[in-house]
Amino acid sequence: MVFGSKCLYFDQAVMLGDQATYSGDAVFSTVKLYVPRQWAVDYVGDKILSSIKIVGAPTTSEKQLLVTGDLVFSSMEIHYI
């Protein structure tokens, strides 16, 4: 995504197994992920003049969401719901 914003809601998602992957790149953009509190979120990728903000905290880490991709002049917010 370039010069945009995106909200992804994983609140109704069913994860088969213990781990899932979301992949995407962002340039001059904002990405907001809404994930269940039972998931742990890990980010793997480059952050060039970018930030990741976590809102809330997971209650347990039954499942793992692996977020991959590169952030360039962008921000990512992870909201636990």
PDB file with SEQRES, HELIX, SHEET and CRYST1 records, atoms N, CA, C and O in Angstrom:
SEQRES   1 A   81  MET VAL PHE GLY SER LYS CYS LEU TYR PHE ASP GLN ALA          
SEQRES   2 A   81  VAL MET LEU GLY ASP GLN ALA THR TYR SER GLY ASP ALA          
SEQRES   3 A   81  VAL PHE SER THR VAL LYS LEU TYR VAL PRO ARG GLN TRP          
SEQRES   4 A   81  ALA VAL ASP TYR VAL GLY ASP LYS ILE LEU SER SER ILE          
SEQRES   5 A   81  LYS ILE VAL GLY ALA PRO THR THR SER GLU LYS GLN LEU          
SEQRES   6 A   81  LEU VAL THR GLY ASP LEU VAL PHE SER SER MET GLU ILE          
SEQRES   7 A   81  HIS TYR ILE                                                  
SHEET    1 AA1 4 SER A   5  TYR A   9  0                                        
SHEET    2 AA1 4 THR A  30  VAL A  35  1                                        
SHEET    3 AA1 4 SER A  75  TYR A  80  1                                        
SHEET    4 AA1 4 SER A  51  VAL A  55  1                                        
SHEET    1 AA2 3 GLN A  19  SER A  23  0                                        
SHEET    2 AA2 3 LYS A  63  THR A  68  1                                        
SHEET    3 AA2 3 TRP A  39  VAL A  44  1                                        
SHEET    1 AA3 3 ALA A  26  VAL A  27  0                                        
SHEET    2 AA3 3 LEU A  71  VAL A  72  1                                        
SHEET    3 AA3 3 LYS A  47  ILE A  48  1                                        
CRYST1    1.000    1.000    1.000  90.00  90.00  90.00 P 1           1          
ATOM      1  N   MET A   1       0.837  -1.150   0.000  1.00  0.00           N  
ATOM      2  CA  MET A   1       0.000   0.000   0.000  1.00  0.00           C  
ATOM      3  C   MET A   1       0.896   1.231   0.000  1.00  0.00           C  
ATOM      4  O   MET A   1       1.912   1.275   0.693  1.00  0.00           O  
ATOM      5  N   VAL A   2       0.512   2.214  -0.774  1.00  0.00           N  
ATOM      6  CA  VAL A   2       1.271   3.458  -0.857  1.00  0.00           C  
ATOM      7  C   VAL A   2       0.310   4.626  -0.680  1.00  0.00           C  
ATOM      8  O   VAL A   2      -0.722   4.690  -1.347  1.00  0.00           O  
ATOM      9  N   PHE A   3       0.649   5.556   0.223  1.00  0.00           N  
ATOM     10  CA  PHE A   3      -0.165   6.745   0.494  1.00  0.00           C  
ATOM     11  C   PHE A   3      -1.609   6.375   0.831  1.00  0.00           C  
ATOM     12  O   PHE A   3      -2.541   6.922   0.243  1.00  0.00           O  
ATOM     13  N   GLY A   4      -1.796   5.462   1.760  1.00  0.00           N  
ATOM     14  CA  GLY A   4      -3.148   5.055   2.110  1.00  0.00           C  
ATOM     15  C   GLY A   4      -3.252   4.638   3.564  1.00  0.00           C  
ATOM     16  O   GLY A   4      -2.311   4.776   4.346  1.00  0.00           O  
ATOM     17  N   SER A   5      -4.419   4.126   3.899  1.00  0.00           N  
ATOM     18  CA  SER A   5      -4.622   3.571   5.231  1.00  0.00           C  
ATOM     19  C   SER A   5      -5.472   2.316   5.101  1.00  0.00           C  
ATOM     20  O   SER A   5      -6.302   2.188   4.200  1.00  0.00           O  
ATOM     21  N   LYS A   6      -5.239   1.399   6.026  1.00  0.00           N  
ATOM     22  CA  LYS A   6      -5.939   0.127   5.968  1.00  0.00           C  
ATOM     23  C   LYS A   6      -6.256  -0.327   7.381  1.00  0.00           C  
ATOM     24  O   LYS A   6      -5.418  -0.226   8.277  1.00  0.00           O  
ATOM     25  N   CYS A   7      -7.469  -0.829   7.578  1.00  0.00           N  
ATOM     26  CA  CYS A   7      -7.880  -1.449   8.842  1.00  0.00           C  
ATOM     27  C   CYS A   7      -8.229  -2.895   8.554  1.00  0.00           C  
ATOM     28  O   CYS A   7      -9.055  -3.180   7.686  1.00  0.00           O  
ATOM     29  N   LEU A   8      -7.609  -3.799   9.272  1.00  0.00           N  
ATOM     30  CA  LEU A   8      -7.893  -5.224   9.121  1.00  0.00           C  
ATOM     31  C   LEU A   8      -8.429  -5.762  10.431  1.00  0.00           C  
ATOM     32  O   LEU A   8      -7.803  -5.603  11.478  1.00  0.00           O  
ATOM     33  N   TYR A   9      -9.581  -6.397  10.373  1.00  0.00           N  
ATOM     34  CA  TYR A   9     -10.218  -6.952  11.560  1.00  0.00           C  
ATOM     35  C   TYR A   9     -10.095  -8.470  11.531  1.00  0.00           C  
ATOM     36  O   TYR A   9     -10.609  -9.133  10.630  1.00  0.00           O  
ATOM     37  N   PHE A  10      -9.410  -9.003  12.527  1.00  0.00           N  
ATOM     38  CA  PHE A  10      -9.269 -10.445  12.667  1.00  0.00           C  
ATOM     39  C   PHE A  10     -10.164 -10.969  13.789  1.00  0.00           C  
ATOM     40  O   PHE A  10      -9.986 -12.099  14.243  1.00  0.00           O  
ATOM     41  N   ASP A  11     -11.124 -10.161  14.241  1.00  0.00           N  
ATOM     42  CA  ASP A  11     -11.946 -10.538  15.394  1.00  0.00           C  
ATOM     43  C   ASP A  11     -12.823 -11.757  15.134  1.00  0.00           C  
ATOM     44  O   ASP A  11     -13.128 -12.493  16.072  1.00  0.00           O  
ATOM     45  N   GLN A  12     -13.234 -11.992  13.907  1.00  0.00           N  
ATOM     46  CA  GLN A  12     -14.058 -13.156  13.579  1.00  0.00           C  
ATOM     47  C   GLN A  12     -13.254 -14.249  12.869  1.00  0.00           C  
ATOM     48  O   GLN A  12     -13.824 -15.230  12.391  1.00  0.00           O  
ATOM     49  N   ALA A  13     -11.945 -14.080  12.803  1.00  0.00           N  
ATOM     50  CA  ALA A  13     -11.097 -15.049  12.100  1.00  0.00           C  
ATOM     51  C   ALA A  13     -10.931 -16.324  12.915  1.00  0.00           C  
ATOM     52  O   ALA A  13     -10.865 -16.295  14.144  1.00  0.00           O  
ATOM     53  N   VAL A  14     -10.865 -17.427  12.210  1.00  0.00           N  
ATOM     54  CA  VAL A  14     -10.602 -18.718  12.836  1.00  0.00           C  
ATOM     55  C   VAL A  14      -9.244 -19.186  12.341  1.00  0.00           C  
ATOM     56  O   VAL A  14      -9.047 -19.400  11.144  1.00  0.00           O  
ATOM     57  N   MET A  15      -8.325 -19.340  13.257  1.00  0.00           N  
ATOM     58  CA  MET A  15      -6.973 -19.758  12.902  1.00  0.00           C  
ATOM     59  C   MET A  15      -6.872 -21.273  13.030  1.00  0.00           C  
ATOM     60  O   MET A  15      -7.036 -21.829  14.117  1.00  0.00           O  
ATOM     61  N   LEU A  16      -6.604 -21.924  11.924  1.00  0.00           N  
ATOM     62  CA  LEU A  16      -6.414 -23.369  11.943  1.00  0.00           C  
ATOM     63  C   LEU A  16      -4.953 -23.645  12.276  1.00  0.00           C  
ATOM     64  O   LEU A  16      -4.063 -23.271  11.512  1.00  0.00           O  
ATOM     65  N   GLY A  17      -4.708 -24.273  13.367  1.00  0.00           N  
ATOM     66  CA  GLY A  17      -3.335 -24.484  13.819  1.00  0.00           C  
ATOM     67  C   GLY A  17      -2.951 -23.412  14.812  1.00  0.00           C  
ATOM     68  O   GLY A  17      -3.796 -22.671  15.315  1.00  0.00           O  
ATOM     69  N   ASP A  18      -1.651 -23.344  15.086  1.00  0.00           N  
ATOM     70  CA  ASP A  18      -1.160 -22.419  16.111  1.00  0.00           C  
ATOM     71  C   ASP A  18      -0.603 -21.124  15.562  1.00  0.00           C  
ATOM     72  O   ASP A  18      -0.358 -20.187  16.322  1.00  0.00           O  
ATOM     73  N   GLN A  19      -0.394 -21.050  14.233  1.00  0.00           N  
ATOM     74  CA  GLN A  19       0.248 -19.855  13.679  1.00  0.00           C  
ATOM     75  C   GLN A  19      -0.357 -19.512  12.326  1.00  0.00           C  
ATOM     76  O   GLN A  19      -0.710 -20.389  11.538  1.00  0.00           O  
ATOM     77  N   ALA A  20      -0.467 -18.205  12.077  1.00  0.00           N  
ATOM     78  CA  ALA A  20      -0.912 -17.695  10.784  1.00  0.00           C  
ATOM     79  C   ALA A  20      -0.007 -16.529  10.405  1.00  0.00           C  
ATOM     80  O   ALA A  20       0.664 -15.951  11.259  1.00  0.00           O  
ATOM     81  N   THR A  21       0.005 -16.191   9.122  1.00  0.00           N  
ATOM     82  CA  THR A  21       0.861 -15.113   8.630  1.00  0.00           C  
ATOM     83  C   THR A  21       0.034 -14.108   7.846  1.00  0.00           C  
ATOM     84  O   THR A  21      -0.805 -14.476   7.024  1.00  0.00           O  
ATOM     85  N   TYR A  22       0.285 -12.836   8.115  1.00  0.00           N  
ATOM     86  CA  TYR A  22      -0.250 -11.747   7.296  1.00  0.00           C  
ATOM     87  C   TYR A  22       0.956 -11.015   6.724  1.00  0.00           C  
ATOM     88  O   TYR A  22       1.884 -10.677   7.459  1.00  0.00           O  
ATOM     89  N   SER A  23       0.947 -10.769   5.426  1.00  0.00           N  
ATOM     90  CA  SER A  23       2.080 -10.116   4.786  1.00  0.00           C  
ATOM     91  C   SER A  23       1.605  -8.901   4.004  1.00  0.00           C  
ATOM     92  O   SER A  23       0.599  -8.959   3.296  1.00  0.00           O  
ATOM     93  N   GLY A  24       2.336  -7.804   4.137  1.00  0.00           N  
ATOM     94  CA  GLY A  24       2.015  -6.602   3.374  1.00  0.00           C  
ATOM     95  C   GLY A  24       3.057  -5.525   3.627  1.00  0.00           C  
ATOM     96  O   GLY A  24       3.634  -5.440   4.711  1.00  0.00           O  
ATOM     97  N   ASP A  25       3.286  -4.716   2.622  1.00  0.00           N  
ATOM     98  CA  ASP A  25       4.217  -3.598   2.720  1.00  0.00           C  
ATOM     99  C   ASP A  25       3.427  -2.295   2.760  1.00  0.00           C  
ATOM    100  O   ASP A  25       2.342  -2.202   2.186  1.00  0.00           O  
ATOM    101  N   ALA A  26       3.973  -1.291   3.437  1.00  0.00           N  
ATOM    102  CA  ALA A  26       3.318   0.012   3.525  1.00  0.00           C  
ATOM    103  C   ALA A  26       4.356   1.116   3.342  1.00  0.00           C  
ATOM    104  O   ALA A  26       5.422   1.089   3.958  1.00  0.00           O  
ATOM    105  N   VAL A  27       4.035   2.080   2.495  1.00  0.00           N  
ATOM    106  CA  VAL A  27       4.900   3.230   2.240  1.00  0.00           C  
ATOM    107  C   VAL A  27       4.046   4.483   2.405  1.00  0.00           C  
ATOM    108  O   VAL A  27       3.037   4.639   1.717  1.00  0.00           O  
ATOM    109  N   PHE A  28       4.444   5.384   3.317  1.00  0.00           N  
ATOM    110  CA  PHE A  28       3.688   6.599   3.628  1.00  0.00           C  
ATOM    111  C   PHE A  28       2.226   6.241   3.963  1.00  0.00           C  
ATOM    112  O   PHE A  28       1.299   6.872   3.456  1.00  0.00           O  
ATOM    113  N   SER A  29       2.034   5.244   4.802  1.00  0.00           N  
ATOM    114  CA  SER A  29       0.692   4.739   5.072  1.00  0.00           C  
ATOM    115  C   SER A  29       0.497   4.420   6.552  1.00  0.00           C  
ATOM    116  O   SER A  29       1.441   4.443   7.341  1.00  0.00           O  
ATOM    117  N   THR A  30      -0.747   4.123   6.904  1.00  0.00           N  
ATOM    118  CA  THR A  30      -1.109   3.686   8.248  1.00  0.00           C  
ATOM    119  C   THR A  30      -1.851   2.362   8.144  1.00  0.00           C  
ATOM    120  O   THR A  30      -2.787   2.224   7.356  1.00  0.00           O  
ATOM    121  N   VAL A  31      -1.428   1.395   8.942  1.00  0.00           N  
ATOM    122  CA  VAL A  31      -2.065   0.077   8.975  1.00  0.00           C  
ATOM    123  C   VAL A  31      -2.526  -0.181  10.401  1.00  0.00           C  
ATOM    124  O   VAL A  31      -1.745  -0.058  11.344  1.00  0.00           O  
ATOM    125  N   LYS A  32      -3.809  -0.541  10.557  1.00  0.00           N  
ATOM    126  CA  LYS A  32      -4.352  -0.882  11.871  1.00  0.00           C  
ATOM    127  C   LYS A  32      -4.843  -2.322  11.829  1.00  0.00           C  
ATOM    128  O   LYS A  32      -5.644  -2.699  10.973  1.00  0.00           O  
ATOM    129  N   LEU A  33      -4.346  -3.116  12.768  1.00  0.00           N  
ATOM    130  CA  LEU A  33      -4.755  -4.514  12.877  1.00  0.00           C  
ATOM    131  C   LEU A  33      -5.544  -4.684  14.165  1.00  0.00           C  
ATOM    132  O   LEU A  33      -5.084  -4.274  15.230  1.00  0.00           O  
ATOM    133  N   TYR A  34      -6.710  -5.274  14.081  1.00  0.00           N  
ATOM    134  CA  TYR A  34      -7.538  -5.568  15.248  1.00  0.00           C  
ATOM    135  C   TYR A  34      -7.549  -7.074  15.431  1.00  0.00           C  
ATOM    136  O   TYR A  34      -8.111  -7.802  14.613  1.00  0.00           O  
ATOM    137  N   VAL A  35      -6.926  -7.540  16.508  1.00  0.00           N  
ATOM    138  CA  VAL A  35      -6.755  -8.980  16.712  1.00  0.00           C  
ATOM    139  C   VAL A  35      -7.330  -9.407  18.062  1.00  0.00           C  
ATOM    140  O   VAL A  35      -7.391  -8.606  18.994  1.00  0.00           O  
ATOM    141  N   PRO A  36      -7.751 -10.661  18.164  1.00  0.00           N  
ATOM    142  CA  PRO A  36      -8.251 -11.165  19.449  1.00  0.00           C  
ATOM    143  C   PRO A  36      -7.161 -11.140  20.517  1.00  0.00           C  
ATOM    144  O   PRO A  36      -5.975 -11.266  20.212  1.00  0.00           O  
ATOM    145  N   ARG A  37      -7.573 -10.979  21.760  1.00  0.00           N  
ATOM    146  CA  ARG A  37      -6.624 -10.941  22.885  1.00  0.00           C  
ATOM    147  C   ARG A  37      -5.911 -12.278  23.100  1.00  0.00           C  
ATOM    148  O   ARG A  37      -4.886 -12.326  23.780  1.00  0.00           O  
ATOM    149  N   GLN A  38      -6.433 -13.348  22.536  1.00  0.00           N  
ATOM    150  CA  GLN A  38      -5.810 -14.661  22.710  1.00  0.00           C  
ATOM    151  C   GLN A  38      -4.656 -14.898  21.737  1.00  0.00           C  
ATOM    152  O   GLN A  38      -4.020 -15.951  21.776  1.00  0.00           O  
ATOM    153  N   TRP A  39      -4.388 -13.942  20.881  1.00  0.00           N  
ATOM    154  CA  TRP A  39      -3.317 -14.083  19.903  1.00  0.00           C  
ATOM    155  C   TRP A  39      -2.104 -13.243  20.299  1.00  0.00           C  
ATOM    156  O   TRP A  39      -2.242 -12.131  20.810  1.00  0.00           O  
ATOM    157  N   ALA A  40      -0.948 -13.779  20.062  1.00  0.00           N  
ATOM    158  CA  ALA A  40       0.289 -13.007  20.169  1.00  0.00           C  
ATOM    159  C   ALA A  40       0.638 -12.531  18.757  1.00  0.00           C  
ATOM    160  O   ALA A  40       0.500 -13.286  17.794  1.00  0.00           O  
ATOM    161  N   VAL A  41       1.085 -11.292  18.635  1.00  0.00           N  
ATOM    162  CA  VAL A  41       1.436 -10.736  17.331  1.00  0.00           C  
ATOM    163  C   VAL A  41       2.930 -10.446  17.313  1.00  0.00           C  
ATOM    164  O   VAL A  41       3.449  -9.763  18.195  1.00  0.00           O  
ATOM    165  N   ASP A  42       3.614 -10.968  16.307  1.00  0.00           N  
ATOM    166  CA  ASP A  42       5.040 -10.707  16.111  1.00  0.00           C  
ATOM    167  C   ASP A  42       5.232 -10.077  14.741  1.00  0.00           C  
ATOM    168  O   ASP A  42       4.583 -10.468  13.771  1.00  0.00           O  
ATOM    169  N   TYR A  43       6.130  -9.097  14.670  1.00  0.00           N  
ATOM    170  CA  TYR A  43       6.422  -8.412  13.409  1.00  0.00           C  
ATOM    171  C   TYR A  43       7.826  -8.779  12.949  1.00  0.00           C  
ATOM    172  O   TYR A  43       8.775  -8.747  13.733  1.00  0.00           O  
ATOM    173  N   VAL A  44       7.948  -9.126  11.676  1.00  0.00           N  
ATOM    174  CA  VAL A  44       9.248  -9.429  11.075  1.00  0.00           C  
ATOM    175  C   VAL A  44       9.342  -8.612   9.787  1.00  0.00           C  
ATOM    176  O   VAL A  44       8.543  -8.789   8.867  1.00  0.00           O  
ATOM    177  N   GLY A  45      10.312  -7.729   9.734  1.00  0.00           N  
ATOM    178  CA  GLY A  45      10.492  -6.912   8.539  1.00  0.00           C  
ATOM    179  C   GLY A  45      11.271  -5.662   8.879  1.00  0.00           C  
ATOM    180  O   GLY A  45      11.654  -5.443  10.029  1.00  0.00           O  
ATOM    181  N   ASP A  46      11.500  -4.853   7.877  1.00  0.00           N  
ATOM    182  CA  ASP A  46      12.227  -3.601   8.062  1.00  0.00           C  
ATOM    183  C   ASP A  46      11.261  -2.486   8.426  1.00  0.00           C  
ATOM    184  O   ASP A  46      10.138  -2.431   7.924  1.00  0.00           O  
ATOM    185  N   LYS A  47      11.713  -1.593   9.312  1.00  0.00           N  
ATOM    186  CA  LYS A  47      10.964  -0.402   9.700  1.00  0.00           C  
ATOM    187  C   LYS A  47      11.863   0.800   9.424  1.00  0.00           C  
ATOM    188  O   LYS A  47      12.737   1.122  10.230  1.00  0.00           O  
ATOM    189  N   ILE A  48      11.655   1.450   8.311  1.00  0.00           N  
ATOM    190  CA  ILE A  48      12.471   2.600   7.947  1.00  0.00           C  
ATOM    191  C   ILE A  48      11.682   3.860   8.273  1.00  0.00           C  
ATOM    192  O   ILE A  48      10.699   4.182   7.606  1.00  0.00           O  
ATOM    193  N   LEU A  49      12.131   4.575   9.316  1.00  0.00           N  
ATOM    194  CA  LEU A  49      11.457   5.777   9.798  1.00  0.00           C  
ATOM    195  C   LEU A  49       9.966   5.508  10.019  1.00  0.00           C  
ATOM    196  O   LEU A  49       9.116   6.306   9.623  1.00  0.00           O  
ATOM    197  N   SER A  50       9.666   4.386  10.651  1.00  0.00           N  
ATOM    198  CA  SER A  50       8.296   3.961  10.902  1.00  0.00           C  
ATOM    199  C   SER A  50       8.142   3.532  12.353  1.00  0.00           C  
ATOM    200  O   SER A  50       9.129   3.390  13.075  1.00  0.00           O  
ATOM    201  N   SER A  51       6.901   3.325  12.775  1.00  0.00           N  
ATOM    202  CA  SER A  51       6.656   2.924  14.157  1.00  0.00           C  
ATOM    203  C   SER A  51       5.563   1.865  14.230  1.00  0.00           C  
ATOM    204  O   SER A  51       4.722   1.737  13.340  1.00  0.00           O  
ATOM    205  N   ILE A  52       5.610   1.109  15.333  1.00  0.00           N  
ATOM    206  CA  ILE A  52       4.568   0.134  15.637  1.00  0.00           C  
ATOM    207  C   ILE A  52       4.053   0.452  17.032  1.00  0.00           C  
ATOM    208  O   ILE A  52       4.823   0.506  17.991  1.00  0.00           O  
ATOM    209  N   LYS A  53       2.751   0.661  17.138  1.00  0.00           N  
ATOM    210  CA  LYS A  53       2.119   0.984  18.414  1.00  0.00           C  
ATOM    211  C   LYS A  53       1.191  -0.164  18.792  1.00  0.00           C  
ATOM    212  O   LYS A  53       0.414  -0.645  17.968  1.00  0.00           O  
ATOM    213  N   ILE A  54       1.280  -0.598  20.052  1.00  0.00           N  
ATOM    214  CA  ILE A  54       0.431  -1.679  20.541  1.00  0.00           C  
ATOM    215  C   ILE A  54      -0.571  -1.095  21.530  1.00  0.00           C  
ATOM    216  O   ILE A  54      -0.191  -0.449  22.506  1.00  0.00           O  
ATOM    217  N   VAL A  55      -1.849  -1.329  21.269  1.00  0.00           N  
ATOM    218  CA  VAL A  55      -2.924  -0.840  22.126  1.00  0.00           C  
ATOM    219  C   VAL A  55      -3.544  -2.044  22.822  1.00  0.00           C  
ATOM    220  O   VAL A  55      -4.038  -2.962  22.167  1.00  0.00           O  
ATOM    221  N   GLY A  56      -3.517  -2.039  24.141  1.00  0.00           N  
ATOM    222  CA  GLY A  56      -3.998  -3.189  24.892  1.00  0.00           C  
ATOM    223  C   GLY A  56      -2.901  -4.223  25.032  1.00  0.00           C  
ATOM    224  O   GLY A  56      -1.747  -3.979  24.683  1.00  0.00           O  
ATOM    225  N   ALA A  57      -3.276  -5.377  25.547  1.00  0.00           N  
ATOM    226  CA  ALA A  57      -2.303  -6.451  25.719  1.00  0.00           C  
ATOM    227  C   ALA A  57      -3.004  -7.789  25.565  1.00  0.00           C  
ATOM    228  O   ALA A  57      -4.182  -7.920  25.897  1.00  0.00           O  
ATOM    229  N   PRO A  58      -2.287  -8.776  25.064  1.00  0.00           N  
ATOM    230  CA  PRO A  58      -2.911 -10.100  24.942  1.00  0.00           C  
ATOM    231  C   PRO A  58      -3.129 -10.716  26.324  1.00  0.00           C  
ATOM    232  O   PRO A  58      -2.352 -10.483  27.249  1.00  0.00           O  
ATOM    233  N   THR A  59      -4.195 -11.503  26.448  1.00  0.00           N  
ATOM    234  CA  THR A  59      -4.462 -12.179  27.724  1.00  0.00           C  
ATOM    235  C   THR A  59      -3.693 -13.488  27.806  1.00  0.00           C  
ATOM    236  O   THR A  59      -3.148 -13.831  28.855  1.00  0.00           O  
ATOM    237  N   THR A  60      -3.652 -14.203  26.718  1.00  0.00           N  
ATOM    238  CA  THR A  60      -2.878 -15.442  26.620  1.00  0.00           C  
ATOM    239  C   THR A  60      -2.285 -15.487  25.223  1.00  0.00           C  
ATOM    240  O   THR A  60      -2.623 -14.662  24.375  1.00  0.00           O  
ATOM    241  N   SER A  61      -1.425 -16.421  24.988  1.00  0.00           N  
ATOM    242  CA  SER A  61      -0.846 -16.535  23.643  1.00  0.00           C  
ATOM    243  C   SER A  61      -1.107 -17.937  23.089  1.00  0.00           C  
ATOM    244  O   SER A  61      -0.184 -18.699  22.802  1.00  0.00           O  
ATOM    245  N   GLU A  62      -2.400 -18.248  22.949  1.00  0.00           N  
ATOM    246  CA  GLU A  62      -2.784 -19.541  22.405  1.00  0.00           C  
ATOM    247  C   GLU A  62      -2.382 -19.670  20.946  1.00  0.00           C  
ATOM    248  O   GLU A  62      -2.001 -20.749  20.492  1.00  0.00           O  
ATOM    249  N   LYS A  63      -2.467 -18.562  20.208  1.00  0.00           N  
ATOM    250  CA  LYS A  63      -2.173 -18.545  18.773  1.00  0.00           C  
ATOM    251  C   LYS A  63      -1.178 -17.428  18.492  1.00  0.00           C  
ATOM    252  O   LYS A  63      -1.013 -16.513  19.299  1.00  0.00           O  
ATOM    253  N   GLN A  64      -0.512 -17.510  17.336  1.00  0.00           N  
ATOM    254  CA  GLN A  64       0.468 -16.496  16.973  1.00  0.00           C  
ATOM    255  C   GLN A  64       0.182 -15.996  15.568  1.00  0.00           C  
ATOM    256  O   GLN A  64       0.058 -16.780  14.628  1.00  0.00           O  
ATOM    257  N   LEU A  65       0.078 -14.677  15.440  1.00  0.00           N  
ATOM    258  CA  LEU A  65      -0.050 -14.043  14.138  1.00  0.00           C  
ATOM    259  C   LEU A  65       1.302 -13.425  13.809  1.00  0.00           C  
ATOM    260  O   LEU A  65       1.787 -12.553  14.530  1.00  0.00           O  
ATOM    261  N   LEU A  66       1.900 -13.875  12.729  1.00  0.00           N  
ATOM    262  CA  LEU A  66       3.193 -13.361  12.288  1.00  0.00           C  
ATOM    263  C   LEU A  66       2.933 -12.356  11.172  1.00  0.00           C  
ATOM    264  O   LEU A  66       2.413 -12.710  10.113  1.00  0.00           O  
ATOM    265  N   VAL A  67       3.296 -11.107  11.416  1.00  0.00           N  
ATOM    266  CA  VAL A  67       3.107 -10.035  10.444  1.00  0.00           C  
ATOM    267  C   VAL A  67       4.448  -9.798   9.766  1.00  0.00           C  
ATOM    268  O   VAL A  67       5.438  -9.488  10.429  1.00  0.00           O  
ATOM    269  N   THR A  68       4.481  -9.945   8.441  1.00  0.00           N  
ATOM    270  CA  THR A  68       5.715  -9.750   7.689  1.00  0.00           C  
ATOM    271  C   THR A  68       5.513  -8.622   6.675  1.00  0.00           C  
ATOM    272  O   THR A  68       4.393  -8.330   6.255  1.00  0.00           O  
ATOM    273  N   GLY A  69       6.602  -8.015   6.308  1.00  0.00           N  
ATOM    274  CA  GLY A  69       6.564  -6.940   5.325  1.00  0.00           C  
ATOM    275  C   GLY A  69       7.440  -5.796   5.776  1.00  0.00           C  
ATOM    276  O   GLY A  69       8.064  -5.850   6.836  1.00  0.00           O  
ATOM    277  N   ASP A  70       7.481  -4.768   4.966  1.00  0.00           N  
ATOM    278  CA  ASP A  70       8.320  -3.609   5.252  1.00  0.00           C  
ATOM    279  C   ASP A  70       7.451  -2.368   5.461  1.00  0.00           C  
ATOM    280  O   ASP A  70       6.456  -2.160   4.766  1.00  0.00           O  
ATOM    281  N   LEU A  71       7.853  -1.552   6.432  1.00  0.00           N  
ATOM    282  CA  LEU A  71       7.205  -0.274   6.686  1.00  0.00           C  
ATOM    283  C   LEU A  71       8.194   0.831   6.348  1.00  0.00           C  
ATOM    284  O   LEU A  71       9.313   0.841   6.861  1.00  0.00           O  
ATOM    285  N   VAL A  72       7.795   1.752   5.499  1.00  0.00           N  
ATOM    286  CA  VAL A  72       8.641   2.880   5.113  1.00  0.00           C  
ATOM    287  C   VAL A  72       7.836   4.161   5.310  1.00  0.00           C  
ATOM    288  O   VAL A  72       6.818   4.363   4.648  1.00  0.00           O  
ATOM    289  N   PHE A  73       8.288   5.027   6.218  1.00  0.00           N  
ATOM    290  CA  PHE A  73       7.570   6.257   6.564  1.00  0.00           C  
ATOM    291  C   PHE A  73       6.105   5.957   6.894  1.00  0.00           C  
ATOM    292  O   PHE A  73       5.208   6.680   6.459  1.00  0.00           O  
ATOM    293  N   SER A  74       5.869   4.914   7.648  1.00  0.00           N  
ATOM    294  CA  SER A  74       4.514   4.460   7.936  1.00  0.00           C  
ATOM    295  C   SER A  74       4.349   4.153   9.410  1.00  0.00           C  
ATOM    296  O   SER A  74       5.313   4.165  10.175  1.00  0.00           O  
ATOM    297  N   SER A  75       3.105   3.875   9.799  1.00  0.00           N  
ATOM    298  CA  SER A  75       2.835   3.459  11.167  1.00  0.00           C  
ATOM    299  C   SER A  75       1.909   2.252  11.147  1.00  0.00           C  
ATOM    300  O   SER A  75       1.056   2.105  10.272  1.00  0.00           O  
ATOM    301  N   MET A  76       2.107   1.397  12.142  1.00  0.00           N  
ATOM    302  CA  MET A  76       1.246   0.241  12.315  1.00  0.00           C  
ATOM    303  C   MET A  76       0.728   0.272  13.741  1.00  0.00           C  
ATOM    304  O   MET A  76       1.485   0.499  14.685  1.00  0.00           O  
ATOM    305  N   GLU A  77      -0.560   0.043  13.887  1.00  0.00           N  
ATOM    306  CA  GLU A  77      -1.170  -0.053  15.197  1.00  0.00           C  
ATOM    307  C   GLU A  77      -1.769  -1.437  15.348  1.00  0.00           C  
ATOM    308  O   GLU A  77      -2.493  -1.912  14.473  1.00  0.00           O  
ATOM    309  N   ILE A  78      -1.462  -2.082  16.465  1.00  0.00           N  
ATOM    310  CA  ILE A  78      -2.017  -3.397  16.769  1.00  0.00           C  
ATOM    311  C   ILE A  78      -2.950  -3.210  17.949  1.00  0.00           C  
ATOM    312  O   ILE A  78      -2.514  -2.875  19.051  1.00  0.00           O  
ATOM    313  N   HIS A  79      -4.236  -3.427  17.716  1.00  0.00           N  
ATOM    314  CA  HIS A  79      -5.261  -3.262  18.739  1.00  0.00           C  
ATOM    315  C   HIS A  79      -5.741  -4.637  19.174  1.00  0.00           C  
ATOM    316  O   HIS A  79      -6.236  -5.413  18.357  1.00  0.00           O  
ATOM    317  N   TYR A  80      -5.594  -4.940  20.465  1.00  0.00           N  
ATOM    318  CA  TYR A  80      -6.124  -6.197  21.000  1.00  0.00           C  
ATOM    319  C   TYR A  80      -7.562  -5.967  21.424  1.00  0.00           C  
ATOM    320  O   TYR A  80      -7.845  -5.061  22.209  1.00  0.00           O  
ATOM    321  N   ILE A  81      -8.477  -6.787  20.905  1.00  0.00           N  
ATOM    322  CA  ILE A  81      -9.897  -6.639  21.214  1.00  0.00           C  
ATOM    323  C   ILE A  81     -10.451  -7.913  21.822  1.00  0.00           C  
ATOM    324  O   ILE A  81     -11.636  -7.977  22.148  1.00  0.00           O  
TER     325      ILE A  81                                                      
END                                                                             
